[in-house]
Amino acid sequence: GEAFKAVVTSADGWSFVDEGSPGKRKWGFISNKPGSLLTMMIDTRRGASSLPGMQPYRRMNVMIAYLRSYINMGQARVLCLSGCSCDSQDVDAHHNLRQSTIFLVRVLPTENAECEIGVRLLRNTTSGKHKFKVNGLMVNEYTGADITTKLHEEQWLHQMLTINAPAEQATVADSRLKQRHGASKQQQGHSAAQQQEQTEEAVAVTAAIHPSDH
């Protein structure tokens, strides 16, 4: 929670709230006010591990974790504000499943030592309410292929869920992660040369923040 809070530079209309209980913290930034903007400052420069010839993908992979639930949830737009550019993404935190869980939204900002990314709460809503909760942020290098990136996403999400979920839910999450990893390995076997290049590029997790899930 505190590690994520450190990258937030402005939270007008947002509150840093723990919706959990002792021993099961659920920190995150919450807003119910359309138009409110949460801003985060991160370094999106690629690491020194990048190899020559891999320059066409001069972007970073940024995943923002948010709560999705079946009651009172709203919509938000994730966008690059300054220092970098990316395609914005609109997300709806409301769904019909009677459960609350963490989802990820991804943007691919260009490189900059001071890349400012924002989450703006929208007026649109499918629930009639506007609550939106941002739980965390992860940054790693984008290779231009999604196999390695997807595995990093699954591992990070699994860690977040394991920290806060009951034991049986954590077991299911672990099983799904292993299935994903096995499928990824099988696909790597069909394209060994291509995957070797991705491995050599060494996708490095430059910031991994594991807040609570609610």
VENFENJO-V928470 format. One record per residue. N is the residue number from 1. BURIAL is I if it has 24 or more other C-alpha atoms within 12 Angstrom, else O. Layout:
# VENFENJO-V928470
N|BURIAL / N|BURIAL
This chain:
# VENFENJO-V928470
1|I / 2|O / 3|O / 4|I / 5|I / 6|O / 7|I / 8|I / 9|O / 10|O / 11|I / 12|O / 13|O / 14|I / 15|I / 16|I / 17|I / 18|I / 19|I / 20|O / 21|O / 22|O / 23|O / 24|O / 25|I / 26|I / 27|I / 28|I / 29|I / 30|I / 31|I / 32|I / 33|I / 34|I / 35|I / 36|I / 37|I / 38|I / 39|I / 40|I / 41|I / 42|I / 43|I / 44|I / 45|I / 46|I / 47|I / 48|O / 49|O / 50|I / 51|O / 52|O / 53|O / 54|O / 55|O / 56|O / 57|O / 58|I / 59|I / 60|I / 61|I / 62|I / 63|I / 64|I / 65|I / 66|I / 67|I / 68|I / 69|I / 70|O / 71|I / 72|I / 73|I / 74|I / 75|I / 76|I / 77|I / 78|I / 79|I / 80|I / 81|I / 82|O / 83|O / 84|I / 85|I / 86|I / 87|O / 88|O / 89|I / 90|I / 91|I / 92|I / 93|I / 94|I / 95|I / 96|O / 97|O / 98|O / 99|O / 100|I / 101|I / 102|I / 103|I / 104|I / 105|I / 106|I / 107|I / 108|I / 109|I / 110|I / 111|I / 112|I / 113|O / 114|O / 115|I / 116|I / 117|I / 118|I / 119|I / 120|I / 121|I / 122|I / 123|I / 124|I / 125|I / 126|O / 127|O / 128|O / 129|I / 130|I / 131|I / 132|I / 133|I / 134|I / 135|I / 136|I / 137|I / 138|I / 139|I / 140|I / 141|I / 142|I / 143|I / 144|I / 145|O / 146|O / 147|I / 148|I / 149|I / 150|I / 151|I / 152|I / 153|I / 154|I / 155|I / 156|I / 157|I / 158|I / 159|I / 160|I / 161|I / 162|I / 163|I / 164|I / 165|I / 166|O / 167|O / 168|O / 169|O / 170|O / 171|O / 172|O / 173|I / 174|I / 175|O / 176|O / 177|I / 178|O / 179|O / 180|O / 181|O / 182|O / 183|O / 184|I / 185|O / 186|O / 187|O / 188|O / 189|O / 190|O / 191|O / 192|O / 193|O / 194|O / 195|I / 196|O / 197|O / 198|I / 199|O / 200|O / 201|I / 202|I / 203|I / 204|I / 205|I / 206|I / 207|I / 208|I / 209|I / 210|I / 211|I / 212|I / 213|I / 214|I
